[in-house]
């Protein structure tokens, strides 16, 4: 579970996130939506501890990301919106680096690395530097790294970007299974059809303010609309 309570974030005179409160429950796939510049990535970066919280609190499985940072970070795996990191490392070195941080035993990590890198068709490229990978391959590597950790909470910022259809299907199945096993999946996406297909609950943020949180059924009831998520989303964010 992720709990965000009255969180603010400001850059200079500009409010990036304003008094946002939401709960991402266990056993659910939770979609976090908003137009460009709405505050999605800023919120996610605060949840992961990359950005400090100006005010308010964020907990991951009951652990405060500000006051109990290490314990909170041990609860989740994170796939960022840009996979252009650690470019001089070889793919395998990156996966071992993550495994070392999370204290994964050698035999366990080897099995997981082989399983998930083969699932996403990057096993043969693990001996190459990440800078030689295509965008899609880097995305697959970061997803593999998260899966090797096997954390309770998955935090995914635009995880489908650059994935081929097979890999996208594999990731969606893994997300469904993870939630079905009583864990948490929190992800942002601009692909609203995928969100509508996958998510148990969604939240919509616009200009740093939360407009809605709940199920798609609750959304249609609140806004008295039988339209698709795409149409409702566009109506809510039309001047963003």
Steps between C-alpha positions, in 0.01 A plus 500: 500500500608854420351787696549861389361753746472876431820508296632824352792562264604836363773610256571866563165677468336213312291238680576159349284300745240664721344326802480157336365213709438152365522138607633224276367178655653155508371241256421764238637639174479877540528736202630853549392728216548858390615711205862603457611726785210396724727384783500123441874445481563752779261305725661169409848640564386612845353155571833341406706750701674649196345840575443631854147572619444868581216413736271207568586132544553199276518143631565174317364199686491717812861624470552874464707591194641808678573377853555129426640527149704179473226280642243661269721450194539131582125463450483603134654459159507795261508530122564868408350688206844526339724190489812701410695419816815301584590506131863392546405187692440174324145372533609213722704732723191716552290200604770383742532854636127504584521148644786607728302801626200285584708214645383232257695176534722398209307187401164678525610797292651281230174313456292817495734682261486211255122460528403863453769604251396208278134591547577849364748377236808684630692203641749492212571874537583502872874501424469827308512853640160658560595795278493263200140396574199641318243689707278192511784277616590744778137500609501120509821501705354734762183290519716189538692669781178571686381143452828358629438690827147355531376792713151522647423836337562576132531866398506538122524834318388452138620136499361406155696768313724339240391143566416269212154335507625173648687672784208732567271197528744324734521806726122536517466134598766541769319807634172308520666208677682726744177672605310168512762375748412782740764754398488857369553635148512879459564624147459803280417484132379712212358190330147523636381182332758304700393673821134423431589138427727445801410724791284432804519866600626822346590851610507806276725796574487836321719804564625336820153441644322168537173495307384146566587169666293184477384223268396561141141422600516766772648744250214449255247540781664817633521669163173350376659360189503164324792607280840335491776597740661688213198727448453568872872568542503747211198684639659531844836619368393694190659830604822345629 
